[in-house]
Amino acid sequence: MDFSFPAIGIVHSCFKEKFGIPRQPGLAPLAEAEIEMLPPFDDLNAFDGLEGATHLWVQFVFHANKREAWKAKIKPPRLGGNKTLGVFATRSPTRPAPIGLSVVRLRGVIAREGKVFVQISGIDLLEGTPVLDIKPYVPYVDCVLAAENSFAPAPPAPIAVDIPAQLMAFCIAYWKKTGTDLAGLITQVLQQDPRPQYQQPDPERVYGMKLLDLDVRWQYRVDQANYSIYLTQLLPQLD
């Protein structure tokens, strides 16, 4: 059986490319986005009562997934990219139906310039992501305290992120100008270690990602078995 669903909204995210997006929602609480509701779903009446919820389920499409064919077994990043699991035992975007589901924090629903926007944070959503549905998170049924997952029993340990003084000054100025805690956001994102887990940290290599309107670049400092991230540049994005 095949089904067709409309996109009810489009995500405007701080994440402008796939690389660097946290692998799960909630790992970077400062990561923010707006869902621009599309007609005819851009009606404030559709959100009446949602102010009683602090969190939402957002169902979306992995629109940037370029692999057309799904596979029964995949190599999840959590296992270093060299072990396989069944696709239904993972949250891989390469699925029979490329649909994702994230719990995010609701910051508000606003009308602006004739459009309706749902403001959210703690996201793992790419710019331009089509949204299929929004539902309130209901703690007494959605939070299963006895649930277990032996594959991912706990979040990965964060790694240290060093922001040098001159770039911290840039972050502070950015915060004053935009209201965005840039240093906090960069730290929350990079401490998840965006590097593919099958790659060893290379202190000579410069990594980069597009975040907000900036190109963020960093390197790894390796000390025997331990490593940390050192922020090297913050540059305006060039079209």
Legacy VTK file of the C-alpha trace (Angstrom):
# vtk DataFile Version 3.0
C-alpha trace
ASCII
DATASET POLYDATA
POINTS 239 float
0.000 0.000 0.000
1.167 3.517 -0.775
0.028 6.721 0.888
0.513 10.392 0.124
0.733 13.098 2.807
0.977 16.888 2.515
3.781 18.868 4.094
2.162 21.113 6.690
5.271 23.223 7.250
8.930 23.879 6.410
11.750 24.132 8.957
13.986 27.198 9.131
16.901 25.849 11.144
20.206 27.006 12.586
21.669 23.924 10.835
22.274 24.690 7.156
23.889 21.373 6.173
23.742 17.785 7.399
27.282 17.624 8.781
27.374 18.738 12.399
23.696 18.221 13.231
23.359 16.352 16.563
22.501 12.719 15.942
19.507 12.931 18.290
17.191 15.754 19.417
17.723 17.420 22.783
21.523 17.080 22.792
21.950 20.764 21.894
19.190 22.616 23.817
20.284 25.980 22.355
19.769 24.798 18.769
16.667 26.648 17.554
14.361 26.605 14.553
11.009 27.843 13.332
8.449 25.759 11.493
6.796 27.976 8.889
3.266 26.632 8.504
2.041 26.267 4.941
-1.475 27.081 3.694
-4.106 25.993 4.603
-2.446 24.887 7.868
-1.223 28.408 8.753
-4.189 29.023 11.021
-3.600 30.032 14.643
-6.839 28.283 15.575
-5.106 24.970 14.847
-2.766 25.629 17.796
-5.365 26.648 20.364
-4.452 24.882 23.627
-0.930 23.939 22.585
0.419 26.509 25.047
-0.245 23.913 27.749
2.545 21.696 26.377
6.264 22.293 26.854
7.409 19.782 24.227
6.252 18.516 20.841
6.572 15.495 18.621
7.599 16.669 15.151
7.208 14.176 12.313
9.249 15.070 9.244
10.839 13.878 6.009
14.567 13.172 5.614
14.527 15.270 2.457
18.319 15.470 2.068
18.754 11.697 2.086
20.114 11.048 -1.419
20.218 7.258 -1.198
17.131 5.955 -2.977
17.291 2.252 -2.057
16.911 1.140 1.535
19.004 -1.654 3.023
18.005 -4.248 5.576
21.276 -3.713 7.477
23.204 -0.491 7.932
26.307 0.810 9.717
25.206 3.251 12.457
27.644 6.032 13.459
27.266 4.980 17.110
29.100 1.729 16.270
31.944 3.485 14.487
30.680 2.778 10.997
32.155 -0.726 10.845
29.413 -2.829 12.485
25.934 -3.463 11.158
22.451 -3.505 12.641
19.025 -4.032 11.150
17.566 -0.776 9.846
14.555 -1.084 12.175
16.928 -1.317 15.164
18.327 2.138 14.304
17.211 5.676 13.561
18.978 5.799 10.209
17.460 8.243 7.683
17.827 5.565 4.993
14.554 3.752 5.554
11.740 2.242 3.457
9.817 5.445 4.216
12.322 8.238 5.038
10.305 9.684 7.924
11.844 11.049 11.114
10.382 11.749 14.555
11.872 14.173 17.078
10.890 15.481 20.499
11.607 19.216 20.681
10.902 22.021 23.124
8.052 24.376 22.241
9.054 28.018 22.572
5.935 29.576 21.125
3.535 29.973 18.213
3.544 33.392 16.578
2.087 35.229 13.605
4.534 37.384 11.661
4.082 39.150 8.323
0.925 37.207 7.618
2.516 33.823 8.336
2.344 31.435 11.312
5.536 30.070 12.860
6.061 27.394 15.508
9.232 28.221 17.445
11.168 25.199 18.766
14.541 24.327 20.282
16.659 21.288 21.082
16.407 20.332 17.441
18.160 17.918 15.089
16.478 19.293 11.959
18.078 20.526 8.747
17.155 23.765 7.001
14.261 23.149 4.611
13.002 19.981 6.304
9.365 19.276 5.348
7.132 18.701 8.388
4.304 16.162 8.165
2.720 16.552 11.603
2.998 18.211 15.018
1.643 16.633 18.197
1.975 17.563 21.885
4.303 15.467 24.015
2.325 13.849 26.845
4.729 12.862 29.662
2.585 10.281 31.445
2.406 8.094 28.335
5.389 9.221 26.256
7.998 8.999 29.020
8.632 5.299 29.737
10.916 5.272 32.771
11.544 1.530 32.597
12.499 1.561 28.900
15.881 0.179 27.889
18.037 0.144 24.774
21.213 -1.898 25.091
22.540 -0.480 21.826
22.373 3.105 23.152
22.023 2.899 26.952
23.360 6.429 27.592
24.354 9.521 25.626
27.950 9.635 24.371
30.325 11.383 26.732
30.838 14.997 25.569
34.313 16.054 24.568
35.962 19.303 25.601
35.562 22.339 23.322
38.080 25.197 23.567
37.032 28.612 22.239
40.053 30.975 22.153
39.735 34.504 23.494
39.452 36.295 20.142
36.656 34.008 18.973
34.918 34.253 22.351
34.889 38.033 21.852
33.236 37.447 18.467
30.652 35.203 20.140
29.860 37.805 22.776
29.396 40.504 20.123
27.164 38.138 18.128
25.082 37.467 21.254
24.604 41.196 21.895
23.609 41.766 18.260
21.279 38.795 17.711
20.358 37.462 21.152
21.820 34.056 20.248
24.237 32.455 22.699
26.696 31.546 19.960
29.428 30.228 22.256
26.939 28.010 24.079
25.414 26.719 20.842
28.809 25.937 19.288
29.897 24.138 22.458
26.705 22.047 22.639
27.001 21.051 18.977
30.731 20.334 18.816
30.919 18.466 22.133
28.812 15.775 20.435
31.828 15.262 18.101
30.403 15.589 14.550
33.368 13.676 13.118
32.452 10.342 11.511
33.213 7.799 14.206
35.166 5.557 11.851
37.704 8.372 11.345
40.508 8.871 13.818
40.915 12.490 14.997
43.428 14.149 12.662
45.096 17.191 14.292
46.213 18.428 10.859
42.751 18.470 9.353
40.387 21.474 9.548
36.734 20.510 9.911
33.861 22.864 9.181
30.089 23.224 9.212
27.489 25.871 8.383
25.725 27.075 11.530
23.298 30.002 11.515
24.893 32.481 9.082
28.452 31.405 9.864
31.093 28.953 8.727
32.400 27.292 11.899
35.818 25.642 11.673
37.737 23.561 14.172
40.600 21.130 14.675
41.278 18.264 17.056
43.947 18.238 19.715
45.114 14.702 20.394
46.865 13.677 23.607
47.453 9.926 23.515
43.996 8.339 23.848
42.256 11.630 24.690
41.265 14.383 22.322
39.469 17.717 22.386
38.160 20.268 19.902
39.816 23.633 19.319
37.737 26.273 17.533
39.857 27.958 14.860
37.603 30.276 12.826
34.178 31.885 12.661
33.477 33.377 9.248
30.366 34.790 7.580
28.935 32.342 5.071
29.676 33.167 1.458
26.964 32.534 -1.140
LINES 1 240
239 0 1 2 3 4 5 6 7 8 9 10 11 12 13 14 15 16 17 18 19 20 21 22 23 24 25 26 27 28 29 30 31 32 33 34 35 36 37 38 39 40 41 42 43 44 45 46 47 48 49 50 51 52 53 54 55 56 57 58 59 60 61 62 63 64 65 66 67 68 69 70 71 72 73 74 75 76 77 78 79 80 81 82 83 84 85 86 87 88 89 90 91 92 93 94 95 96 97 98 99 100 101 102 103 104 105 106 107 108 109 110 111 112 113 114 115 116 117 118 119 120 121 122 123 124 125 126 127 128 129 130 131 132 133 134 135 136 137 138 139 140 141 142 143 144 145 146 147 148 149 150 151 152 153 154 155 156 157 158 159 160 161 162 163 164 165 166 167 168 169 170 171 172 173 174 175 176 177 178 179 180 181 182 183 184 185 186 187 188 189 190 191 192 193 194 195 196 197 198 199 200 201 202 203 204 205 206 207 208 209 210 211 212 213 214 215 216 217 218 219 220 221 222 223 224 225 226 227 228 229 230 231 232 233 234 235 236 237 238
